[in-house]
Structures are given as C-alpha cells and as structure tokens.
Amino acid sequence: RGVQVGVERLTLPSVTLNATVDRMRAERETIATERP
C-alpha cells in the first residue's frame, strides 16, 4: 500500500504538469489565431 501511495505521488505532478502545458499551448494558439 505504501508503494501505491508513492507511485500516485510521483504520477500526479506529471499529470498536472501535462495539463498545464496543454492549457498554455491552447492559450498560445488562441492568441496566434486572434492576431490579424
């Protein structure tokens, strides 16, 4: 059980990081599309 908690603790930050990168990429694409 302790191993599972350790794995979740390592996996969660990477999932959050991926979500943050995806959001930043989406915002950057939106800004690029709004430019004439």
C-alpha positions in Angstrom: 0.0 0.0 0.0 2.8 2.4 0.8 4.3 1.7 -2.6 1.0 2.6 -4.3 0.9 6.0 -2.5 4.4 6.7 -3.6 3.5 5.9 -7.2 0.5 8.2 -7.1 2.6 11.0 -5.5 5.0 10.7 -8.5 2.3 10.4 -11.1 0.1 13.2 -10.0 2.6 16.1 -10.6 3.3 14.8 -14.1 -0.4 14.7 -14.9 -0.8 18.3 -13.5 2.3 19.4 -15.5 0.9 17.9 -18.7 -2.5 19.7 -18.1 -0.7 23.0 -17.5 1.4 22.6 -20.7 -1.7 21.7 -22.7 -3.6 24.8 -21.3 -0.6 27.1 -22.1 -0.4 25.7 -25.6 -4.1 26.1 -26.2 -3.9 29.7 -25.0 -0.9 30.4 -27.2 -2.7 29.0 -30.3 -5.8 31.1 -29.5 -3.7 34.3 -29.2 -1.9 33.4 -32.5 -5.3 32.9 -34.3 -6.7 36.2 -33.0 -3.8 38.2 -34.5 -4.5 39.5 -38.0 
